[in-house]
Amino acid sequence: MEKKRIYLSCPTMHGEEQKFIKEAFDTNWVAPLGPNVNAFEKEMAAYTGAAHASALSAGTAAIHLALRILGVGEGDVVFAPSLTFSATCNPIVYEKATPVFIDSEPDTWNMSPEALKRAFEKYPDPKAVVVVHLYGTPAKLSEIMEICREHNVPLVEDAAESLSSTYKGKHTGTFGKIGIYSFNGNKIITTSGGGMLVSDDEEITKQATFLATQARDPARYYQHSQIGYNYRMSNITAGIGRGQLLHLEEHKALKKKIYQQYKEAFADIPELSMNPLNPEGDANCWLSCALIKEGCSVTPDMVMDALAAENIESRPIWKPMHLQPVFEKYDFITADGTNNSIAADIFNRGLCLPSDIKNTEDDMKLIISTVRRCFNK
Ligand SMILES: *Cc1c(COP(=O)(O)O)cnc(C)c1O
């Protein structure tokens, strides 16, 4: 008999989603606008503490619009972390700007403030800085914001993985001039696909909604003075989001429990540690990751193979952008100016463990014993 599949992270639905969808059908609001879209924006703003929100078709679309609104264009430099998902950086290239990749620091795995300082020495005038809260762990925001302030450069927060994570008591996504969230299928809450752009500046979210609906000028006929996009969230999708949002805190608590369970279960394996959390934050633990000690004969591939043999899904750490064929021509900045990349080191020694909140105690036991066996425990 085929072994039960244990997932990395997949949608968890609760039923309320269908109530909002049904309402949309019953009132024939099956369109990229409608009461669910407006309500989901208000509810996300209220939840995160952002003043304003614009519901979009994807997190990637939200990053793209954030850059457009900040005026990023051909010839501009944009700083972004190397250790992230490519969706953080693709929109920089959509706008023909030049990404410069910043190395990670080892304490949270996110953009290194030291490397960021060095990047400003080499490129004093970037158009924007994009920071990511990887796997849900807040970056060193105080340090990064201070550097951005000094140079008067706007910060965009890619909080696609960190919805519900807080830093110094405030939601990630609400620190930068613009923040973005994703509701893709494997994120902490999902709408099957979708995103949100948030800002304390209403002009920015208005501009996002305008650009996302083909940039129609306020005229009776269809008149356009700018290039627009079809990036708006539909009223059906927003209905799923409203139902999911009711369970976000519960999802976070379960994700954090999974992380704690792994941490305790591997405490006696000196070769294995969990991804570090920022002590100044409260991470949503979207994905729990493990890091194997340098020089250990066990590799992440060996652990992933052992898990796969039990039909358990795991995943490598994001491959750093500066190592990607499509991005390798761009500059990469480390904290000490050498080629010793912390991002590459984390990629080489780390892996993502199953973090699906529907995994049972028995599933967790099997995952844990399989990993432990790799280290002869
Ligand atoms: C998922 C993700 C995105 C993209 O969001 P989509 O909604 O899938 O477009 C962007 N950045 C990071 C870090 C992500 O993990």
The ligand as an SDF file (V2000), in Angstrom:
LIG
                    3D

 15 15  0  0  0  0  0  0  0  0999 V2000
    5.1560   33.5140   -2.4930 C   0  0  0  0  0  0  0  0  0  0  0  0
    6.1330   34.6160   -2.5360 C   0  0  0  0  0  0  0  0  0  0  0  0
    5.9810   35.7050   -3.4010 C   0  0  0  0  0  0  0  0  0  0  0  0
    4.9830   35.7370   -4.5140 C   0  0  0  0  0  0  0  0  0  0  0  0
    3.6760   35.7110   -4.1870 O   0  0  0  0  0  0  0  0  0  0  0  0
    2.6070   35.1690   -5.2650 P   0  0  0  0  0  0  0  0  0  0  0  0
    1.3140   35.4770   -4.6110 O   0  0  0  0  0  0  0  0  0  0  0  0
    2.8650   33.7150   -5.4460 O   0  0  0  0  0  0  0  0  0  0  0  0
    2.8060   35.9290   -6.5190 O   0  0  0  0  0  0  0  0  0  0  0  0
    6.8740   36.7640   -3.3020 C   0  0  0  0  0  0  0  0  0  0  0  0
    7.8870   36.7500   -2.4410 N   0  0  0  0  0  0  0  0  0  0  0  0
    8.0920   35.7130   -1.6060 C   0  0  0  0  0  0  0  0  0  0  0  0
    9.2240   35.7860   -0.6500 C   0  0  0  0  0  0  0  0  0  0  0  0
    7.2410   34.6050   -1.6370 C   0  0  0  0  0  0  0  0  0  0  0  0
    7.4740   33.5660   -0.8450 O   0  0  0  0  0  0  0  0  0  0  0  0
  1  2  1  0
  2  3  1  0
  2 14  2  0
  3  4  1  0
  3 10  2  0
  4  5  1  0
  5  6  1  0
  6  7  2  0
  6  8  1  0
  6  9  1  0
 10 11  1  0
 11 12  2  0
 12 13  1  0
 12 14  1  0
 14 15  1  0
M  END
$$$$
